[in-house]
Amino acid sequence: MSVYQATEADCTQSVRKSSDHLSRILPAILSVGAIFLFWESYVVLSGIAPSVLPAPSRILQQIVLHRQALWDNTLPTIRATLIGFSCSVVTACLLSVLIDRYIWLRRALFPVFIISQTLPLIAIAPLIVLWFGFGLLPKILLVSLVTFFPMLVALVQGYAATDKEIEHLLSSMGAGRWTIFRLARIPSALPYFFAGLRISITYAVVGAIFAEYAGAFKGLGIYILNAKNNFRPDLVLAAVFISATLTLSLFGLTLLIQKWVAPWLKTERGAE
């Protein structure tokens, strides 16, 4: 094959990949665009007051005008989300190993974890702020509370899904319990781990904002509360747009981490 033919083949493959990528994201772009177009048209044609329902163009304008205030309040939310979620993931990983090793520990702790998930955030968030103050700690605790259980369940189910024949084969070759866990059970749990990671990260931002809403000095939650009290729905929706963008960015980051750590795993169809 000549250099020209090789270059042409590479260009064709690159164009095909770009076309496939565009075909995956185009439906999402069109659906979101249609929603915003309908929203904008309804506000303009109905003549509804901006104090009741601001148009997307007005929300975008407020994001630009108040970008510094929004940025100053987004940083604490990002910090609380990342620290709380990191603590949740590390704790879930360590505890899942113990729960997988000791069945009695699973029977003792799982009911407690299930009860913790039945606690309404609207009731527990003010109490956590009351007990631990208005600093970073209550935000970390609340984010960890809402994201810990999905991660733990995903890991435990992943360990249980290990092929028994592989475990028996490794055992027959003289592998110990830890070697079997490292070579068989951890790889089996990876798809479950990343699925739980994607689910939990969407809850993490919501948990951080809810904690800030209950009591904070800075953050998107307190920004939304102040905007609501000042009857500024455009600023409320501006902060909501920022939080949605942050959630989508973190969700995409989990996909990138999965491709980097375990490129052989396939994500759900449409997740990319």
Protein Blocks (a to p, Z undefined) as FASTA:
>chain_A
ZZklmmmmmmmmmmmmmmmmmmmmmmmmmmmmmmmmmmmmmmmmnopafklmccfklmmm
mmmmmmmmmmmmmmmmmmmmmmmmmmmmmmmmmmmmmmmmmmmlmmmmmmmmmmmmmpcf
klmmmmmmmmnojalmlmmmmmmmmmmmmmmmmmmmmmmmpcfklmmmmmmnopafklmm
mmmmmmmmmmmmmmmmmmmmmmmmmmmmmmmmnopfbdjklmmmmmmmnopaklmmmmmm
mmmmmmmmmmmmmmmmmmmmmmmbccdehjZZ
